Amino acid sequence: MGITKTAAFTKEHNRIAVLLKAMAHPARVAIIDYLLQVDTCICGDIVNELPLAQATVSQHLKALKSAGLIKGTIEGNSICYCIDETSIADLRHYFAQIYSSLETKRKNCC
């Protein structure tokens, strides 16, 4: 197995890659969508919204939290999850740069 050589890329490239990798599963996209709809919730609520087992949902929540896309605070026996707005802003900025670059190229290209 080869080495990924992430050190050869910028800090921003690595950060965006981590965020996008965490989003690269439909269950995780569904979790983000649900959190956007309800603002905050507990893990049990998310389990009721997805056609997945509680353990599977927990693994997806762990991946999203590890990447920094969501935050979780302990409230009694539950963990209340919400969107980490800083990470979403990072993604927005990245995609805005792509869009801006494409707009410029479109004027000068095919």
DSSP file (Angstrom, degrees, kcal/mol; ACC not computed):
  #  RESIDUE AA STRUCTURE BP1 BP2  ACC     N-H-->O    O-->H-N    N-H-->O    O-->H-N    TCO  KAPPA ALPHA  PHI   PSI    X-CA   Y-CA   Z-CA
    1    1 A M              0   0    0      0, 0.0     2,-0.1     0, 0.0     0, 0.0   0.000 360.0 360.0 360.0 134.3    0.0    0.0    0.0
    2    2 A G        -     0   0    0      1,-0.1     2,-0.3     2,-0.0     3,-0.0  -0.279 360.0-103.8 -82.1 166.1    1.4    3.4   -1.0
    3    3 A I        -     0   0    0      1,-0.1    -1,-0.1    -2,-0.1     0, 0.0  -0.687  21.8-138.8 -86.2 141.6    1.8    6.5    1.1
    4    4 A T        -     0   0    0     -2,-0.3    -1,-0.1     1,-0.0    -2,-0.0   0.740  20.2-148.0 -77.3 -22.4   -0.8    9.2    0.4
    5    5 A K    >   +     0   0    0      1,-0.1     3,-1.9     2,-0.1     4,-0.2   0.855  35.9 159.5  59.1  38.8    1.8   12.1    0.5
    6    6 A T  G >   +     0   0    0      1,-0.3     3,-1.7     2,-0.2     8,-0.1   0.768  65.5  70.4 -62.6 -23.9   -0.7   14.6    2.0
    7    7 A A  G 3  S+     0   0    0      1,-0.3    -1,-0.3     7,-0.0    -2,-0.1   0.692  86.2  67.7 -66.1 -17.0    2.3   16.7    3.2
    8    8 A A  G <  S+     0   0    0     -3,-1.9    -1,-0.3     2,-0.1     2,-0.2   0.547  95.8  68.5 -78.8  -6.7    2.9   17.5   -0.5
    9    9 A F  S <  S-     0   0    0     -3,-1.7    -4,-0.0    -4,-0.2     0, 0.0  -0.709  93.2 -92.3-112.5 162.8   -0.3   19.5   -0.6
   10   10 A T     >  -     0   0    0     -2,-0.2     4,-2.2     1,-0.1     5,-0.2  -0.202  34.0-112.0 -68.9 163.1   -1.4   22.8    1.0
   11   11 A K  H  > S+     0   0    0      1,-0.2     4,-2.4     2,-0.2     5,-0.1   0.891 120.3  51.9 -60.5 -40.1   -3.1   22.9    4.4
   12   12 A E  H  > S+     0   0    0      2,-0.2     4,-2.7     1,-0.2     5,-0.3   0.914 107.0  51.9 -65.0 -43.2   -6.2   24.2    2.6
   13   13 A H  H  > S+     0   0    0      1,-0.2     4,-2.2     2,-0.2    -2,-0.2   0.929 112.7  45.7 -58.5 -45.2   -6.2   21.3    0.1
   14   14 A N  H  X S+     0   0    0     -4,-2.2     4,-2.1     2,-0.2    -1,-0.2   0.896 112.5  50.8 -65.6 -40.3   -6.0   18.8    2.9
   15   15 A R  H  X S+     0   0    0     -4,-2.4     4,-2.1     2,-0.2    -2,-0.2   0.935 112.2  45.7 -63.5 -47.4   -8.7   20.5    4.9
   16   16 A I  H  X S+     0   0    0     -4,-2.7     4,-2.9     1,-0.2     5,-0.2   0.896 111.1  53.9 -63.9 -40.0  -11.1   20.6    1.9
   17   17 A A  H  X S+     0   0    0     -4,-2.2     4,-2.5    -5,-0.3    -1,-0.2   0.900 108.2  49.6 -61.6 -41.2  -10.3   16.9    1.1
   18   18 A V  H  X S+     0   0    0     -4,-2.1     4,-2.0     2,-0.2    -1,-0.2   0.924 113.1  46.9 -63.2 -44.5  -11.2   15.9    4.7
   19   19 A L  H  X S+     0   0    0     -4,-2.1     4,-1.4     1,-0.2    -2,-0.2   0.928 114.7  45.6 -64.3 -45.3  -14.5   17.7    4.5
   20   20 A L  H  X S+     0   0    0     -4,-2.9     4,-0.7     1,-0.2    -1,-0.2   0.877 110.6  53.5 -67.8 -36.8  -15.4   16.4    1.1
   21   21 A K  H >< S+     0   0    0     -4,-2.5     3,-0.9    -5,-0.2    -1,-0.2   0.908 107.9  51.2 -63.0 -40.4  -14.4   12.8    2.1
   22   22 A A  H 3< S+     0   0    0     -4,-2.0    -1,-0.2     1,-0.2    -2,-0.2   0.822 111.7  47.6 -65.9 -30.0  -16.7   13.1    5.1
   23   23 A M  H 3< S+     0   0    0     -4,-1.4     2,-1.8     1,-0.2    -1,-0.2   0.554  84.1 100.2 -84.6  -8.2  -19.6   14.2    2.9
   24   24 A A    <<  +     0   0    0     -3,-0.9    -1,-0.2    -4,-0.7    -2,-0.1  -0.155  67.0  74.4 -81.3  45.6  -19.0   11.5    0.4
   25   25 A H  S >> S-     0   0    0     -2,-1.8     4,-2.0    -3,-0.1     3,-0.6  -0.947  77.1-132.9-151.3 133.2  -21.8    9.2    1.6
   26   26 A P  H 3> S+     0   0    0      0, 0.0     4,-2.4     0, 0.0     5,-0.1   0.825 107.0  56.8 -59.5 -31.7  -25.5    9.6    1.0
   27   27 A A  H 3> S+     0   0    0      2,-0.2     4,-2.1     1,-0.2     5,-0.1   0.892 108.0  47.8 -65.8 -37.5  -26.3    8.9    4.7
   28   28 A R  H <> S+     0   0    0     -3,-0.6     4,-2.4     2,-0.2    -1,-0.2   0.873 110.6  50.8 -71.4 -36.7  -23.9   11.7    5.8
   29   29 A V  H  X S+     0   0    0     -4,-2.0     4,-2.6    -6,-0.2    -2,-0.2   0.915 110.7  50.1 -63.5 -41.9  -25.5   14.1    3.3
   30   30 A A  H  X S+     0   0    0     -4,-2.4     4,-2.5     2,-0.2    -2,-0.2   0.878 109.0  51.7 -63.5 -38.8  -28.9   13.1    4.7
   31   31 A I  H  X S+     0   0    0     -4,-2.1     4,-2.6     2,-0.2    -2,-0.2   0.933 110.6  47.8 -63.8 -45.8  -27.7   13.7    8.3
   32   32 A I  H  X S+     0   0    0     -4,-2.4     4,-2.1     1,-0.2    -2,-0.2   0.932 112.3  49.9 -60.8 -45.5  -26.4   17.2    7.3
   33   33 A D  H  X S+     0   0    0     -4,-2.6     4,-1.7     1,-0.2    -2,-0.2   0.913 111.3  49.1 -58.9 -43.4  -29.8   18.0    5.6
   34   34 A Y  H  X S+     0   0    0     -4,-2.5     4,-2.3     1,-0.2     5,-0.2   0.921 109.8  50.5 -63.7 -44.2  -31.7   16.8    8.6
   35   35 A L  H  X S+     0   0    0     -4,-2.6     4,-1.5     1,-0.2    -1,-0.2   0.854 108.8  52.9 -63.3 -33.8  -29.6   19.0   11.0
   36   36 A L  H  < S+     0   0    0     -4,-2.1    -1,-0.2    -5,-0.2    -2,-0.2   0.854 110.6  48.3 -67.7 -34.4  -30.2   22.0    8.7
   37   37 A Q  H  < S+     0   0    0     -4,-1.7    -2,-0.2    -5,-0.2    -1,-0.2   0.905 122.8  29.8 -71.7 -42.6  -33.9   21.4    8.9
   38   38 A V  H  < S-     0   0    0     -4,-2.3     2,-2.1    -5,-0.1    -2,-0.2   0.515  91.4-140.1-100.6  -5.1  -34.2   21.0   12.7
   39   39 A D  S  < S+     0   0    0     -4,-1.5    44,-0.5    -5,-0.2     2,-0.3  -0.364  78.9   7.7  77.3 -58.6  -31.3   23.2   13.7
   40   40 A T  S    S+     0   0    0     -2,-2.1     2,-0.3    42,-0.1    42,-0.2  -0.971  71.3 161.2-144.0 160.1  -30.2   20.8   16.5
   41   41 A C  E     -A   81   0A   0     40,-1.5    40,-2.7    -2,-0.3     2,-0.2  -0.976  35.1-102.1-164.3 173.3  -31.2   17.3   17.6
   42   42 A I  E >>  -A   80   0A   0     -2,-0.3     4,-1.3    38,-0.3     3,-0.8  -0.667  40.6-104.9-101.3 163.6  -30.2   14.3   19.5
   43   43 A C  H 3> S+     0   0    0     36,-1.0     4,-2.2     1,-0.3     3,-0.2   0.863 117.7  60.4 -56.5 -40.1  -28.8   11.1   18.0
   44   44 A G  H 3> S+     0   0    0      1,-0.2     4,-1.7     2,-0.2    -1,-0.3   0.869 101.2  53.9 -58.4 -38.6  -32.1    9.2   18.5
   45   45 A D  H <> S+     0   0    0     -3,-0.8     4,-0.8     1,-0.2    -1,-0.2   0.896 108.1  49.8 -62.6 -40.5  -33.9   11.7   16.3
   46   46 A I  H >X S+     0   0    0     -4,-1.3     4,-1.1     1,-0.2     3,-0.9   0.910 106.8  54.7 -66.0 -42.1  -31.5   11.1   13.5
   47   47 A V  H 3< S+     0   0    0     -4,-2.2     3,-0.5     1,-0.3     5,-0.4   0.880 105.9  53.3 -58.9 -38.6  -31.8    7.4   13.8
   48   48 A N  H 3< S+     0   0    0     -4,-1.7    -1,-0.3     1,-0.2    -2,-0.2   0.728 108.5  50.9 -69.5 -21.1  -35.6    7.7   13.4
   49   49 A E  H << S+     0   0    0     -3,-0.9    -1,-0.2    -4,-0.8    -2,-0.2   0.662 104.7  62.0 -90.5 -18.4  -35.1    9.7   10.2
   50   50 A L  S  < S-     0   0    0     -4,-1.1     2,-1.1    -3,-0.5     7,-0.1  -0.821  79.4-126.4-114.3 149.5  -32.8    7.4    8.4
   51   51 A P  S    S+     0   0    0      0, 0.0     2,-0.3     0, 0.0    -3,-0.1  -0.204  79.8 100.6 -84.3  46.9  -33.3    3.8    7.2
   52   52 A L  S    S-     0   0    0     -2,-1.1    -2,-0.2    -5,-0.4     2,-0.0  -0.897  78.4 -97.9-130.9 156.9  -30.1    2.7    9.1
   53   53 A A     >  -     0   0    0     -2,-0.3     4,-2.5     1,-0.1     5,-0.2  -0.329  37.7-111.5 -69.4 156.4  -29.3    1.0   12.4
   54   54 A Q  H  > S+     0   0    0      1,-0.2     4,-2.5     2,-0.2     5,-0.2   0.886 118.1  53.0 -57.6 -41.5  -28.4    3.1   15.4
   55   55 A A  H  > S+     0   0    0      2,-0.2     4,-1.8     1,-0.2    -1,-0.2   0.882 109.4  48.9 -63.9 -38.0  -24.8    1.8   15.3
   56   56 A T  H  > S+     0   0    0      2,-0.2     4,-2.1     1,-0.2    -2,-0.2   0.921 110.9  49.2 -68.0 -44.1  -24.5    2.7   11.6
   57   57 A V  H  X S+     0   0    0     -4,-2.5     4,-2.7     1,-0.2    -2,-0.2   0.909 108.9  54.2 -60.5 -41.4  -25.9    6.2   12.2
   58   58 A S  H  X S+     0   0    0     -4,-2.5     4,-2.3     1,-0.2    -1,-0.2   0.893 106.8  50.9 -60.5 -39.8  -23.4    6.6   15.1
   59   59 A Q  H  X S+     0   0    0     -4,-1.8     4,-2.1     2,-0.2    -1,-0.2   0.900 111.1  48.0 -65.0 -40.5  -20.5    5.7   12.8
   60   60 A H  H  X S+     0   0    0     -4,-2.1     4,-2.3     2,-0.2    -2,-0.2   0.906 111.4  50.2 -66.7 -40.7  -21.6    8.3   10.3
   61   61 A L  H  X S+     0   0    0     -4,-2.7     4,-2.6     1,-0.2     5,-0.2   0.897 109.1  52.8 -61.7 -40.0  -22.0   11.0   13.0
   62   62 A K  H  X S+     0   0    0     -4,-2.3     4,-2.8    -5,-0.2    -2,-0.2   0.911 109.4  48.5 -62.1 -43.2  -18.5   10.1   14.2
   63   63 A A  H  X S+     0   0    0     -4,-2.1     4,-1.8     2,-0.2    -2,-0.2   0.910 113.1  47.1 -64.7 -42.4  -17.1   10.6   10.7
   64   64 A L  H  X>S+     0   0    0     -4,-2.3     5,-2.2     2,-0.2     6,-0.9   0.898 115.2  45.8 -65.9 -40.2  -18.9   14.0   10.3
   65   65 A K  H ><5S+     0   0    0     -4,-2.6     3,-0.6     4,-0.2    -2,-0.2   0.906 110.0  53.6 -69.5 -41.5  -17.8   15.1   13.8
   66   66 A S  H 3<5S+     0   0    0     -4,-2.8    -1,-0.2     1,-0.3    -2,-0.2   0.865 109.3  49.0 -61.0 -36.9  -14.2   14.0   13.2
   67   67 A A  H 3<5S-     0   0    0     -4,-1.8    -1,-0.3    -5,-0.2    -2,-0.2   0.678 117.3-115.8 -76.2 -17.6  -14.0   16.0   10.0
   68   68 A G  T <<5S+     0   0    0     -4,-0.8    19,-0.4    -3,-0.6    -3,-0.2   0.591  82.2 120.1  93.7  11.5  -15.4   19.0   11.8
   69   69 A L  S   <S+     0   0    0     -5,-2.2    15,-2.8    -6,-0.2     2,-0.3   0.787  78.4  26.9 -79.6 -27.1  -18.7   19.3    9.9
   70   70 A I  E     -B   83   0A   0     -6,-0.9     2,-0.3    13,-0.3    13,-0.2  -0.915  68.7-146.6-130.2 160.2  -20.8   18.8   13.0
   71   71 A K  E     -B   82   0A   0     11,-3.1    11,-2.3    -2,-0.3     2,-0.4  -0.901  11.9-159.3-119.9 153.1  -20.4   19.5   16.7
   72   72 A G  E     -B   81   0A   0     -2,-0.3     2,-0.4     9,-0.2     9,-0.2  -0.998   5.6-169.7-137.0 135.4  -21.9   17.5   19.5
   73   73 A T  E     -B   80   0A   0      7,-2.3     7,-3.4    -2,-0.4     2,-0.4  -0.963  27.7-118.4-122.2 141.9  -22.6   18.4   23.1
   74   74 A I  E     +B   79   0A   0     -2,-0.4     2,-0.4     5,-0.2     5,-0.2  -0.645  30.7 177.5 -81.2 127.1  -23.5   16.0   25.8
   75   75 A E  E >   -B   78   0A   0      3,-3.2     3,-1.8    -2,-0.4     2,-0.4  -0.876  62.7 -57.6-130.4  98.0  -26.9   16.7   27.4
   76   76 A G  T 3  S-     0   0    0     -2,-0.4    -2,-0.0     1,-0.3     0, 0.0  -0.545 120.3 -16.5  68.2-123.4  -27.8   14.1   30.0
   77   77 A N  T 3  S+     0   0    0     -2,-0.4    -1,-0.3    -3,-0.1     2,-0.2   0.421 129.0  70.9 -91.9  -0.3  -27.7   10.7   28.3
   78   78 A S  E <  S- B   0  75A   0     -3,-1.8    -3,-3.2   -35,-0.0     2,-0.5  -0.709  72.2-131.7-116.7 164.3  -27.8   12.1   24.8
   79   79 A I  E     - B   0  74A   0     -5,-0.2   -36,-1.0    -2,-0.2     2,-0.6  -0.980  18.6-146.6-115.1 126.3  -25.6   14.0   22.5
   80   80 A C  E     -AB  42  73A   0     -7,-3.4    -7,-2.3    -2,-0.5     2,-0.3  -0.835  18.8-159.3 -95.2 119.3  -27.0   17.1   20.8
   81   81 A Y  E     +AB  41  72A   0    -40,-2.7   -40,-1.5    -2,-0.6     2,-0.3  -0.736  16.2 166.9-102.2 146.9  -25.6   17.6   17.3
   82   82 A C  E     - B   0  71A   0    -11,-2.3   -11,-3.1    -2,-0.3     2,-0.1  -0.969  41.2 -85.0-149.3 164.5  -25.5   20.7   15.2
   83   83 A I  E     - B   0  70A   0    -44,-0.5     2,-1.0    -2,-0.3   -13,-0.3  -0.443  32.9-130.9 -69.9 138.9  -23.7   22.0   12.1
   84   84 A D    >>  -     0   0    0    -15,-2.8     4,-1.6     1,-0.2     3,-0.6  -0.830  19.7-162.9 -89.8 103.8  -20.3   23.5   12.5
   85   85 A E  H 3> S+     0   0    0     -2,-1.0     4,-2.3     1,-0.2    -1,-0.2   0.773  82.5  62.2 -63.3 -28.4  -20.8   26.7   10.5
   86   86 A T  H 3> S+     0   0    0      2,-0.2     4,-1.9     1,-0.2    -1,-0.2   0.924 105.1  46.2 -63.9 -43.9  -17.0   27.3   10.2
   87   87 A S  H <> S+     0   0    0     -3,-0.6     4,-2.0   -19,-0.4    -2,-0.2   0.891 112.0  50.6 -66.4 -39.5  -16.5   24.1    8.2
   88   88 A I  H  X S+     0   0    0     -4,-1.6     4,-2.6     1,-0.2    -1,-0.2   0.887 108.8  52.7 -65.4 -38.0  -19.5   24.9    6.0
   89   89 A A  H  X S+     0   0    0     -4,-2.3     4,-2.6     2,-0.2    -2,-0.2   0.881 106.3  53.8 -63.8 -37.9  -18.1   28.3    5.3
   90   90 A D  H  X S+     0   0    0     -4,-1.9     4,-2.1     2,-0.2    -2,-0.2   0.923 110.8  45.5 -61.4 -44.2  -14.8   26.8    4.3
   91   91 A L  H  X S+     0   0    0     -4,-2.0     4,-2.7     2,-0.2     5,-0.3   0.908 111.9  52.0 -65.4 -41.9  -16.6   24.6    1.8
   92   92 A R  H  X S+     0   0    0     -4,-2.6     4,-2.3     1,-0.2    -2,-0.2   0.926 110.2  48.5 -60.3 -45.0  -18.7   27.5    0.5
   93   93 A H  H  X S+     0   0    0     -4,-2.6     4,-2.0     2,-0.2    -1,-0.2   0.911 111.6  50.1 -61.4 -43.6  -15.5   29.6    0.0
   94   94 A Y  H  X S+     0   0    0     -4,-2.1     4,-1.8     1,-0.2    -2,-0.2   0.938 113.7  43.7 -61.9 -48.2  -13.8   26.7   -1.9
   95   95 A F  H  X S+     0   0    0     -4,-2.7     4,-2.6     1,-0.2    -1,-0.2   0.827 109.8  57.0 -70.0 -30.1  -16.8   26.2   -4.2
   96   96 A A  H  X S+     0   0    0     -4,-2.3     4,-2.7    -5,-0.3    -1,-0.2   0.894 106.0  51.1 -64.3 -38.9  -17.2   29.9   -4.7
   97   97 A Q  H  X S+     0   0    0     -4,-2.0     4,-2.3     2,-0.2    -2,-0.2   0.912 110.6  48.5 -63.2 -42.4  -13.6   30.0   -5.9
   98   98 A I  H  X S+     0   0    0     -4,-1.8     4,-2.4     2,-0.2    -2,-0.2   0.945 112.8  47.6 -61.7 -48.2  -14.3   27.2   -8.3
   99   99 A Y  H  X S+     0   0    0     -4,-2.6     4,-2.4     1,-0.2    -2,-0.2   0.917 111.8  49.8 -61.1 -44.8  -17.4   28.9   -9.6
  100  100 A S  H  X S+     0   0    0     -4,-2.7     4,-2.0     1,-0.2    -1,-0.2   0.908 110.9  49.7 -60.9 -42.9  -15.6   32.2  -10.0
  101  101 A S  H  X S+     0   0    0     -4,-2.3     4,-2.4     1,-0.2    -1,-0.2   0.898 110.8  49.6 -63.7 -41.4  -12.8   30.6  -11.9
  102  102 A L  H  X S+     0   0    0     -4,-2.4     4,-2.6     2,-0.2    -2,-0.2   0.881 108.0  53.5 -65.3 -38.7  -15.2   28.8  -14.2
  103  103 A E  H  X S+     0   0    0     -4,-2.4     4,-1.2     2,-0.2    -1,-0.2   0.916 111.0  46.8 -61.5 -42.7  -17.0   32.1  -14.9
  104  104 A T  H  X S+     0   0    0     -4,-2.0     4,-0.8     1,-0.2     3,-0.3   0.923 114.2  46.7 -65.2 -45.1  -13.7   33.7  -15.9
  105  105 A K  H >X S+     0   0    0     -4,-2.4     4,-0.8     1,-0.2     3,-0.7   0.861 104.8  60.8 -66.0 -36.6  -12.8   30.8  -18.1
  106  106 A R  H 3< S+     0   0    0     -4,-2.6     3,-0.4     1,-0.3    -1,-0.2   0.854 103.1  51.8 -60.1 -35.0  -16.2   30.6  -19.8
  107  107 A K  H 3< S+     0   0    0     -4,-1.2    -1,-0.3    -3,-0.3    -2,-0.2   0.772 119.5  35.1 -71.1 -26.1  -15.7   34.1  -21.1
  108  108 A N  H << S+     0   0    0     -4,-0.8     2,-0.2    -3,-0.7    -2,-0.2   0.312 117.9  50.7-110.3   6.1  -12.3   33.2  -22.5
  109  109 A C     <        0   0    0     -4,-0.8     0, 0.0    -3,-0.4     0, 0.0  -0.748 360.0 360.0-138.2-180.0  -13.0   29.6  -23.7
  110  110 A C              0   0    0     -2,-0.2    -4,-0.1    -3,-0.0    -3,-0.1   0.521 360.0 360.0 -32.7 360.0  -15.4   27.4  -25.6
